[in-house]
Amino acid sequence: MKPEHIIAMMRDRAGVTSMLAQASPPSEDFVAILEGMKDIHRAKTILYGNYIKTHGSDPQLFALMEHFSDIKRKYVRAEHFMKLVMSGKDMSTDELFDTYSDLAVYAAMGVQLLIHLGERDQNEQASSPGILDTGKQYGGGESVPHDLVS
């Protein structure tokens, strides 16, 4: 799916018009975080392989459950950190910062996985939509996976 189609899909799912999206510039911090996420994603792809290639050929539910497990691991890590802080332990926020960064990258990868699975199902089962297909089209006829993200 082309980047402009992904942007249109994300705005549509969030109920944000193009005009509203352009009404206020994003903060410099937010833009820097997105740039950092790109760097983390590139580096992790080199270290661990292409996530979509690795999980994108799995059956839909298995791929999504596996992705959720990755996110759950990070959530448990953050939860454990917060419990230590609440118990009075003097902790550095480095681990929590790293965990939130990982969660942000995993969230973007989850959207990427949903898009891939929706496109794959549309190509494999043109007459029988998969669980992620809603029939809504963006740009070049790509299927948009709405069912599990609403």
N, C-alpha and C positions, 0 to 999 in steps of 0.2 A: 504494500500500500504506500502510496506517495506521502511525503511528510505533510503536505497541505491537506490531504484527505484525513490523515490522523488528527490534525489540529481541528478540522471541521467536526469530526466525530466526537472528539473530546469536549469541544465547546457545546455541541448539541446535547451530549449526555449530561453535562453540568447545567444546562439551561442558560447558557451564556451566549448572547448575541455577539457577532463580530464587532459591532459598534461599541458595546459595553466592554468587550475585551480590550479594545484600543483606547478606552476613555482615560485610563490611568496607567502610566508606565510602571513596570514592576520595580521593586526596590533593588538597589545594587547588590545587596546581600543575597536576595533570592536568585538573581541572575548568576552570581558567583557560585552559589550552592549547586545550581543546575550544571554549570561548567565543571565543578568538582565531581558531580555525579557521572558526567561523561568520562572524565579521567579514570575514576574508580572502575566504571564498567569496562572501559578499554583494557585496563590492567588485569582485571579479574577474568576477562575473556582469554587473555594470553595465558594466565596461570591455570584456569580451570576448564577452558574450552567454551565454545559458543553455546550458550544456554538454550537458545531456540533450536539449534540443530540437535542438541542432546535430548531435549524433552519434547520437541515439536512433532516427532514422529510417534510418540506414545499415544495410546487411546486418550481421548479428551479428559475423561474423569480422572484417569491416572495422572496425566500431566498436571492437571489443576490441583489434585490432592498433593502431589509431590511438591509443587510450588508453595502451596499453603504450609506444608511441613517446614520448608525453608524459612518462611516468614514466622511461623510459630516458634522455631528455635531462637530467632532473634528477639521475639517478644518475651520469651521466658528469660533470656539473658537480661533484658531491660528490667523485667519484673524483679528478678533476683537482686539486681543492682539497687533498685528503689527500696527493697526490703532492708538491705544493708544500711542504706542511708537513714531510713526511718528508725532503725534500731540504734542509731547514734554513731555509727561508724563514720570516721572521717575518710571520705573517698574522693579520688580524683574523678572528674567528669569525663576523662579521656575515653574510658570504656563505653559510657553512655553515648558520647558523641559519635564514636565509631559504630555503635549499634544503630543509632538513628540514621546515620549515613547509609548503612547497609539496608535498613528498612526502606529508605527512599529509593535506592537503586532497585531493590526487589519489587517495589510497587510499580516502577516504570517497566521492569521486565515482565511483570504480571500482565500489564496492559498489552505489551508486545506479544506475549504468549497468547492472550485471548484473540488478538487480531490474527495471528498466524493460524491458530486452530480454526477460527471462523473461515478464513480463506481456504485452508486445506480441505475443510469439510465441504465447502461450496464446490471446490474443484472435483472432489471425490464423489460427492453425492448430489449432483445438480438437481435431481428431481426429488430428493429426500433430505430436507434440511437437518443439520446436526443440532445439538443442544445449544450451540452458541449462535446460531443463525436466526436473524429476525427478518430477513428479506430487505432490510433497509440498505440502500446503496449510497456510497460516497464516491464521487469522482469516477474512476475507471471501472466501476461495477463491482468493487470489492464488497464482500459481505461484512457487515458490522456485528460483532459479537455483543449483544446487549443483555441477553437473558441472565447471565450470571453476574453482571456488574451493576444491575439496577437495584 
